[in-house]
Amino acid sequence: MSWDPRHLPEQSGKTFVVTGANAGLGYFTSEQLAATGAHVVLACRNPVKADAALAAIRGRVPGASVSAITLDVADADSVRAAAALLLDLPRFDGLVLNAGIVHPPKTRELSAAGNEIVLETNYLGHVHLTALTLPALLRTPGSRVVALGSLATRLVASRLDNLQLETGYSGWVAYAQSKIAMQVFGFELDRRLRLAGLGGPGGVQSLVAHPGYSVSGLTPGIRGVNEPSRSQRFADNLQGLIGAQGKDRGAWPTVRAVLDTDARGGEYYGPRFLTRGLPTRQRPTNTSLDQTVASHLWTRTEALLTLPFPL
């Protein structure tokens, strides 16, 4: 069927959770989901910024049903506390794994758990959250997990053999590897759900989406949420000439992956013209679908989290 991101299907009675929802793609994903009548939980690290995002959505979406919980995906204690709150939800229709570091540190940094910080933030924390909240997703018919991938997965070749980047650290490689890992995880999660008889229509489905080339300077200005400087606006408008788009549009593939009844677990959504455009189903990189890579990553991830994933 054709999909119009400006006219989304009614979702009253459903509940969606978006990590990193106070700014950027996470904010606009949350705003667009709230406009469907669903209840949206903004899972954010900074409570002050979360409050600003809640106020913005309520001001821009009449009657919006939104709330916030504190979540720092780089902190295992915070993940466990947030998961406990989410397990108490009466229903849990969708989990959007969006939070992350977009501009990595120039030199290698570690999380409190001793993992490379970009890997911990963009990938490990989300796997941890998904594992802990899976029981709530399983008891909600037709629930979905949507992992955020990136165009970076097409620009860096890695089979994830050096996840921690203990040698040869590069911020760009750290970011790209974390997104390759997210895509591999999203597709492997769906495969394992199906093998366990828990996936497919009516069960929990896992999909992956990427936002194309989305920048702040082409995004609507919203107080406390997106306030680019005049120079950033100028620079990003130049980027628009070579294919960039706003983050409001960058959220479209994620929202489609969450809502489209014709979408199926294991599918990949992104802008039609790769960097921008209407959201369409696409093919990911071969590495993202490689079951050998997925099996190795799954085992390594469980070891790093010291948490067997319940599948």
N, C-alpha and C positions, 0 to 999 in steps of 0.2 A: 504494500500500500504506500501511497505518498505520505510524507511526513512533513508537517508544517510546525517548526519550532515556535512560531508565534501564536499558535492555537493548539494548546496541549489538552489531552483528554482529562476529564474530571477524575480526581483521585481522593475525594472526601472519604474520611474514615481510615486512610492509610497513614503510616508513619515511616519517614525516611530520615536517616542519619548521615550527615556529611562532615567529614573531618577537615580541619583547616578551613572552616566556613566563614571566617570573619573578613576575608579579603579575597581579591582575585577570582580565580575560577570557582573556588569553593563558595564564595559569597553568591555569585550569579547562579550557580547550580542550585543553591538553597532558595534564592529568590524565585527562580523559575518553578521549582517544585512547590513552593508555598502558594504560588498563583494557581495551582491546580486544585486547591482546597485541602491538600494533605497537611498533616502536622509534620514539621521539619525540626529536627534536633540539630543544633549547631554545636559541634564538638570542637572546642577551641582551646588553645594553650593560654591565651591572655584574656581574663574575664572582662577587663575594661573594653578591649576591642570587640569581644563577643557582644557586649551590651550595645556598642555602637552599631554593630551589624543587625542585631535584633530591632533596634529603633529604626534603622534604614528600611528593613523589609516591611515593618509595620506601617511605615510612612508611604511606601511605594506600592504595597499590595493591600488594599482594603480588606479587613477581616482576616488577615494572615494569622495562622496558628503556628507559632514558633516558640522554641525554648532553647536553652543552652546548657551544656555541661562542660566541665573543665577536662581537657585531654591534652597531654603532652606525649606525642607518640614516641619520643626519644627517652621517655622515663617509664620503666616497667611498672613501677608502683602506680603511676598515674593511669597507665593503660588498664591495670587491674581494677582500679577504683571506678573508672569510666565504664568498663565492661559490666561491673556489678550493677550500676545504674541502668544500663541498657537491657540487662537481663530481666529487669522488673517491668519493662514496657509491656503493655497488654498485647501489642502486636508490633512486628518489626519487618516492614515490607522491603526495605532496601538499605544497604550500607555502601556509601560512596567513599572509597579510599583515596582521598584527595590531598591531604596535608603533605607538606614537604619543603625541603630546602631547594630553592630554584637557583640561588647564587651561592655555590659551595665555598668554603674557606680556601684560601690559597695554599695553606699548608695543612697536612693531615691532623685532624682532631678526633678525640675519642669521646664516646658517650660515657655516662656513669657506669655502664655495664662493661666498658672496655671495647666496644665495637666502633668502627669508623663511623663518624657522626652522620654522614649523608646516607649511608646504608641503613643505619639505625632509624633515622627519621623517615626516610622515603619508603623503606621496605620492611625492615624487621618489626617495627612497632605496629605496622598495619597487619602483618601476618599474625602477630600476637593478639591484636584486637579481634580479628576475624575468628581465630581459634576459640577465644573465650566467649564470644557472642553467638557462635554457631547454634547452640541450643535454642536461642530465641528466634533465629532465622528459620530453623527447622520446624518450629511449631506455627509458623506463619505461612499458609499456602501461597505458592507463587512468589516467594521472596527472591531478592537478587543481591548479589555483591558486584559492584562495578569498580575495577581497579584502574587507576589513571596511568596510562602509558605516556609515551612522548615520541616526537619525531627524532629525538636523539638516538632512539634505538636503531634508526636507519643509517646513522652517521658514524657509529662506533661499533666495530666488530669485537665481540667478547663472548666467550662461552662461560664466563663467570667462574673461572678457575682461581682467580685472585680477588675474591670478594672484599677482603679487608684492605687491599692496596697497601700492604705493609712495605712493599717496595714499589717504586715507580708511581707514587701518588700524583694525581692530577685532578683538580677540581672538576674539570669537564668529564674526565673518565669516571670519576666517582658518581657524578650525576647520571651519566648515561648508563652505567652499570646498574645503578639503583632502579632505573626505569626498565631496563631489560629484565631485571629480576621481577619487578612488579608485573610485567606482561607475562613472563613465564609462569609466575604464580597464579595469575588470573585464569589462564587457560588450563593449567594443571589442576587447579581447584575444581573447575567444572568437570574435568575428566574423572577425577576421583569421586566427586559427588554422584556422577552417573554410575560408576562401577559399584558404588555402595548402595545403589537403588534409592538415593536421596535427591537426585537431580532431575533435570528435564522439566517440562511444563507441569506445574503443580507442586514441584519440589523447589529446592534452592538452586538457582542458576547463577553462574559466574560469567561476567562479560568484561571486556576491556575497551577503554575509549582513550583517544588522544585529542588534544585541543588544537592541533595545528600550530601555527605561529601566532600566538596571542600576546598582545602587549598592553601595558597599562595606559599608554598615551592615546590609544584609540578607543579606550573604554569610557563609558559615561562617568562623569565625576559625581561622587557621592561622599558627603561629609563623613569623615571617620572611617571610610571604607576604601575609597579610591580618590586620592587627591594628588595627581601628578603635577610636577612643576611645569612652568611655561616652557622651559628648555626640553623637558622630557616629552611634552606634547609635540613640540616641533620635531624632535628626533624621531619619535614614533610615527608621526605622520609621514615622514620620509620612508620609514620602514613599510608603511602601507602601500607605497608605490611598488614594492617588490614582493607583495603577497601577505603582509601581516594583517591581522584583524583584532578587534577588541576582545577582551576576556568575556564579555557578555555573550558573544557569539562562540567563543572558544568553549563555553559550557554546553553548547547545543549537543555535541555527540554524547556527552555523559548523560544528559537528561534523556536523550532518546534511548540509550542503553538501559536506563532505569525504567522507563515508562512504556516503550513501544511493545504492544502485545504480540507483534509479529517477530520481535527480536528473540533470539534463542541463546542459551548458554553456550559459551565458546566462541561467540562472534566478537568482531572487532569493529568499532565505529570511529570515524574521524571526519574532518571536513572534506567535501567533495573534491576540492582542488588541492588536497593534501595539506596546504598551509592555511586555507580559509575556504569558507563556503558552507552550504547546507550539509547537515550530518548524514553520512551514508555508511553502509557496510563496506569494509575494506579488508584487504589481506595483510596480516602482520608479517614481520620478518621470519625467515625460516628458523632462526635461533629461538624465537619466542614460542614456536610450536615443537621444538625438538624434545622428544620425551627422554632422551639420555641426559640432556642438560637439566630438564625438569626434575628427574629423579635425583640427580646429584644435588641440585639446589635444595630440594625438599629435605633431604637427609641432613645437609649442612645447616639449613635453617633451624631444624628441630634441635640440633646440637647447640647452636648459638643461643637459642631461646631457652634451652633446657626444658622444653615443653613439647611432648608428643602431640602432633596435630590430630584431632579426633576423627580421622578418616583412614 
